[in-house]
Amino acid sequence: MSWINRVRNAIPFIAKRETPDNLWHKCPGCSQMIFVKEYEENQSVCPKCGHHGRIGPKVRFAQLFDDGRYRSIPNPKVADDPLKFRDSKKYTDRIKAARTATGEVDALLNAIGTIQGHRAVVGVQDFAFMGGSMGLGVGAAFVAGVRAAIEERAPYVIFTAAGGARMQEGILSLMQMPRTTVAIAELREAGLPYIVVMTDPTTGGVTASYAMLGDVQLAEPNALIGFAGQRVIENTIREKLPEGFQRAEYLLDHGMLDMVVERKDLPETLGRLIGYLCGDRLAA
């Protein structure tokens, strides 16, 4: 044994403490390390750069509804694998994995409660569930949310977050675009508002259907919003796109959005909008 090893072995080292691996969150916007507790207390918004992180339906409902109180609306049951699709693994296995990871039935959940004293039905898409992709389950949940709003005589507010239609369901997923559009028409025939809040990211067939049909269009700061990807567009038109193209602020400047609202201000903003659009007739 060399003298270096003898000296090193003789030094009384302090045992390394086990540190939980979930104490810190690295911000995707500024790459700063933030205490998870601080990050969550700030509604999953970076306190340094203001980057709005992705959150799931249950967290969104708790932040949005008065006193965090709401009632979940069950999702209609649909066929899990209508086309018996398989790529590198079975589609049913992918669904099971997504359900286990998120604890949710599908990528869209609905709930009913009050926002600033106004009754509302709110739908939230979860990007963590197979990229928030739109399939039979999402289409059925959207229709169920709209019809619950009609039954309750309340507005329907949808928070979108999706990579587009679900490829494993083929044409059936694309048929959810006209299906959700018809549901919105039913809501309007009932004289009820439809409010869209686009979150990061909202793309593909969701953008081409119910995400762009709101009576009022809102978005969270710097949310990615578009149909095709930026590189696809650049390769098609053979031009370099402007800085910030497909981001919420760019769309606001070009008339595609009505407001860009920070997460902390959403309950007050939505409550005020519902009050303007509905008056006192929908107060809880």
C-alpha positions in Angstrom: 0.0 0.0 0.0 1.4 3.4 -1.0 1.8 6.1 1.6 -0.9 8.2 -0.1 -3.4 5.4 0.4 -2.3 4.9 4.0 -2.8 8.6 4.8 -6.1 8.8 3.0 -7.5 5.7 4.8 -6.4 7.1 8.1 -8.5 10.3 7.7 -11.8 10.1 9.5 -14.2 11.0 6.6 -17.7 12.0 7.5 -20.3 9.8 6.0 -22.1 11.3 3.0 -25.6 12.4 3.8 -28.4 11.1 1.7 -30.1 14.1 0.0 -33.5 13.7 -1.6 -33.4 14.1 -5.4 -36.6 16.1 -5.5 -35.5 19.2 -3.5 -34.5 21.3 -6.6 -36.2 22.2 -9.9 -34.1 23.4 -12.8 -36.0 26.2 -14.7 -36.3 25.4 -18.4 -36.3 29.2 -19.1 -33.3 30.5 -17.3 -31.6 27.2 -16.1 -31.6 28.4 -12.5 -32.0 25.9 -9.7 -35.0 26.7 -7.5 -36.2 25.0 -4.4 -39.2 22.8 -5.3 -41.1 24.2 -2.3 -40.5 27.8 -3.5 -41.4 26.8 -7.0 -44.7 25.2 -6.1 -45.7 28.0 -3.7 -45.2 30.3 -6.7 -47.7 28.3 -8.7 -45.0 26.5 -10.7 -43.7 29.8 -12.1 -40.0 30.6 -11.9 -39.5 33.5 -9.5 -36.4 34.6 -11.4 -37.5 34.7 -15.1 -41.2 34.2 -14.9 -41.2 31.0 -16.9 -44.6 29.3 -16.5 -44.1 25.5 -15.9 -46.6 22.9 -17.0 -49.1 21.8 -14.4 -51.8 19.1 -14.3 -55.6 19.4 -14.0 -55.8 18.8 -10.2 -53.2 21.5 -9.5 -54.9 23.9 -11.9 -58.3 23.3 -10.4 -57.0 24.0 -6.9 -55.3 27.2 -8.0 -58.3 28.4 -10.0 -61.5 27.7 -8.1 -62.5 29.6 -5.0 -60.9 28.1 -1.9 -59.7 25.3 -4.1 -63.1 23.6 -3.9 -64.5 21.9 -6.9 -66.5 18.8 -8.0 -65.0 16.5 -10.7 -67.1 15.6 -13.7 -66.5 11.9 -14.6 -65.1 11.2 -18.1 -67.3 9.2 -20.4 -66.0 5.7 -21.1 -64.6 5.1 -24.6 -62.8 2.3 -26.4 -59.2 2.3 -25.3 -57.8 0.9 -28.5 -60.4 1.1 -31.3 -57.9 0.4 -34.1 -55.8 -2.3 -32.2 -52.8 -0.1 -32.9 -49.2 -1.2 -32.2 -45.9 0.3 -32.9 -42.8 -0.4 -30.8 -45.3 -1.4 -28.1 -49.1 -1.9 -27.7 -51.2 1.3 -27.5 -53.0 -0.2 -24.5 -49.7 -0.5 -22.7 -48.9 3.2 -23.5 -52.3 4.2 -22.1 -51.7 2.1 -18.9 -48.3 3.7 -18.4 -49.8 7.2 -18.9 -52.6 6.5 -16.4 -50.1 5.1 -13.9 -47.8 8.1 -14.2 -50.5 10.8 -14.0 -53.2 9.1 -12.0 -55.7 10.4 -14.6 -58.1 8.6 -17.0 -57.1 10.6 -20.1 -55.6 13.9 -21.2 -58.6 16.1 -20.4 -60.4 16.4 -17.1 -63.4 18.6 -16.2 -64.6 20.1 -12.9 -67.2 22.5 -11.7 -66.9 25.2 -9.1 -66.9 28.9 -8.6 -64.4 31.5 -9.9 -64.6 34.8 -8.0 -68.1 33.8 -7.1 -69.2 32.9 -10.6 -70.2 29.3 -11.3 -68.1 27.7 -14.1 -67.2 24.4 -15.7 -63.5 24.1 -16.4 -61.6 21.6 -18.6 -57.9 21.2 -18.3 -55.6 19.2 -20.7 -52.5 17.6 -19.2 -49.5 17.5 -21.5 -48.0 14.8 -19.2 -50.6 12.4 -20.5 -49.3 11.3 -23.9 -48.5 14.9 -24.8 -52.1 16.0 -24.1 -53.0 14.4 -27.4 -56.5 14.4 -28.6 -58.3 11.1 -29.1 -61.7 9.6 -28.4 -61.3 10.1 -24.7 -60.4 13.8 -25.0 -63.3 14.5 -27.5 -65.8 12.7 -25.2 -64.5 14.6 -22.2 -64.8 17.9 -24.0 -68.4 17.2 -25.1 -69.2 16.1 -21.5 -67.8 19.4 -20.2 -69.8 21.5 -22.6 -73.0 19.6 -21.8 -72.4 20.0 -18.1 -72.0 23.7 -18.6 -75.3 23.8 -20.5 -77.0 21.9 -17.8 -75.6 24.1 -15.1 -76.2 27.3 -17.1 -72.5 28.1 -16.7 -69.7 29.1 -19.0 -67.2 26.5 -20.2 -63.5 27.4 -19.8 -60.9 25.2 -21.4 -57.2 25.2 -20.7 -55.4 23.7 -23.7 -52.1 21.9 -23.7 -51.5 19.4 -26.5 -49.2 18.1 -29.2 -52.1 17.5 -31.5 -54.2 14.5 -32.5 -53.4 11.1 -31.1 -51.8 9.1 -34.0 -52.7 5.7 -32.5 -56.3 6.5 -33.1 -55.9 7.6 -36.7 -59.0 9.1 -38.4 -61.0 8.7 -35.2 -58.8 11.2 -33.4 -59.2 13.7 -36.3 -62.9 13.3 -36.1 -62.8 14.9 -32.7 -62.1 18.3 -34.4 -65.6 18.6 -36.0 -67.1 16.9 -32.9 -65.8 19.5 -30.5 -66.7 22.3 -32.9 -70.4 21.1 -32.9 -70.3 21.0 -29.1 -69.2 24.6 -29.0 -72.1 25.5 -31.4 -74.4 23.9 -28.8 -72.9 26.0 -26.1 -73.5 29.2 -28.1 -77.0 28.2 -29.0 -77.6 28.0 -25.2 -76.3 31.6 -24.9 -73.3 30.6 -22.8 -69.7 31.9 -23.1 -66.8 29.7 -24.2 -63.4 30.9 -22.9 -60.1 29.5 -24.0 -56.8 29.7 -22.1 -53.9 28.4 -24.1 -51.0 27.1 -22.2 -47.6 25.7 -23.3 -47.7 24.0 -25.7 -50.9 24.2 -27.7 -50.3 22.8 -31.2 -51.7 20.6 -34.0 -55.3 19.6 -34.4 -56.2 21.1 -31.0 -55.1 24.5 -32.3 -57.0 23.9 -35.5 -60.3 23.2 -33.7 -61.5 24.1 -30.2 -58.4 26.1 -29.1 -59.1 28.9 -31.6 -62.9 29.1 -31.3 -63.3 30.9 -28.0 -65.4 34.0 -27.4 -62.4 35.2 -25.6 -58.9 33.9 -26.3 -56.3 34.0 -23.5 -52.9 32.6 -23.1 -50.2 32.2 -20.4 -46.9 34.1 -21.0 -44.5 32.7 -23.6 -46.8 29.7 -24.4 -46.0 28.0 -27.6 -49.1 28.2 -29.8 -49.3 27.0 -33.4 -50.4 24.3 -35.9 -47.2 23.0 -37.6 -43.7 23.2 -36.2 -41.5 26.2 -36.9 -39.0 24.1 -38.9 -41.8 22.6 -41.1 -43.1 26.1 -41.9 -39.6 27.4 -42.7 -38.9 24.5 -45.0 -42.3 25.0 -46.7 -42.1 28.7 -47.3 -38.3 28.8 -47.5 -38.1 31.9 -45.3 -36.7 32.5 -41.9 -39.5 33.2 -39.4 -39.5 36.2 -37.0 -38.1 36.0 -33.5 -40.7 34.7 -31.0 -42.9 33.4 -33.8 -45.7 31.1 -32.4 -45.2 32.5 -28.9 -48.2 34.0 -27.0 -46.9 37.6 -27.1 -46.3 37.5 -30.9 -49.9 36.2 -31.4 -51.2 38.9 -29.1 -49.4 41.6 -31.2 -50.9 40.1 -34.4 -54.5 39.9 -33.3 -54.9 36.2 -32.6 -55.2 36.6 -28.8 -57.2 38.9 -26.6 -54.9 38.8 -23.6 -51.8 37.2 -22.2 -52.3 36.7 -18.5 -49.9 35.5 -15.8 -51.0 32.5 -13.8 -51.5 34.4 -10.6 -53.9 36.7 -12.3 -56.0 34.1 -14.0 -58.7 33.7 -11.3 -59.4 37.4 -11.1 -59.3 37.8 -14.9 -61.6 34.9 -15.6 -64.0 36.0 -12.9 -64.2 39.4 -14.4 -64.7 38.1 -17.9 -67.5 35.8 -16.7 -69.1 38.7 -14.9 -68.9 40.8 -18.1 -70.3 38.1 -20.4 -73.0 36.7 -18.1 -73.9 39.4 -15.6 -75.4 38.4 -12.3 -77.6 35.6 -13.8 -74.8 33.0 -13.4 -73.6 34.1 -9.9 -73.4 31.1 -7.6 
